[in-house]
Amino acid sequence: MLKLDILVLSVHPDDAELGCAGTLLKHIAAGKKVGIADLTRGELGTRGSAEIRDTEAADSAQILGLSIRENLGLPDGFFQNTPEYQFKIIEVIRKYQPQIIITNAYHDRHPDHGRAHNLVEEAAFLAGLRKVETHLDGSLQQAWRPELVLHFIQDSYIKPDILIDVTEYWDKKIESIRAFKSQFFNPEWQDEPQTYISSPDFIQIIEARAREFGKSIRVKYAEGFTSRKILGVDDLFDLR
């Protein structure tokens, strides 16, 4: 069994790259095992197709250096926070036993993001209940609850509870985003329908947010996260 330190459970391929790729790269560089399980294939996206996005997600996984990337195959746009889908999340949490889960924002422009947040948050709790039984390859899975669930910040501004300096990894983050050629600005796709995120300005918006967060902790670029539980540190000098 591959045990992960960090597992990102985000609803669309490319959500993780936009929201927390810098943080993932930073922890991978520090020797942590990191993986992504996309909840859907993003099949309702205006541009590209599920098959194209599968390939792009694999390309991005190589750029990031992930230990695993898989797709849970939930229906894009139509999944709900129901036992059927909770069990799928519980199974993958128990499969990889991460200490930290990162998922979508509390609320956002895209309604899938907020629904994914609620689904993952509840499933992460249920995964720790041994009387909730799930199986993998015919064997009963061990109950497992992550120590921390964090939510990255997406299109809508949400005040972060914590900021991570990702300056050193910013260029690689952008490279991982651009692996999704069908979704973001790319001259090869100029004849396809144009969307909010395919505009050349969109990447500049992502950079502006990271610079804004970075300014708050006196670095060039930072990524922000929220947490439902109060966060603590052992040493005041770890704060800045």
Secondary structure as UniProt FT lines:
FT   STRAND          6..10
FT   TURN            13..14
FT   HELIX           15..29
FT   TURN            30..31
FT   STRAND          34..38
FT   TURN            43..44
FT   HELIX           50..64
FT   STRAND          68..71
FT   TURN            76..78
FT   HELIX           83..96
FT   STRAND          100..103
FT   HELIX           111..126
FT   TURN            127..128
FT   TURN            130..131
FT   STRAND          135..136
FT   TURN            137..138
FT   STRAND          139..140
FT   STRAND          148..152
FT   STRAND          162..165
FT   HELIX           167..169
FT   HELIX           170..178
FT   TURN            181..183
FT   HELIX           187..189
FT   TURN            190..191
FT   TURN            196..198
FT   HELIX           200..216
FT   TURN            217..218
FT   STRAND          222..227
FT   HELIX           236..238
//
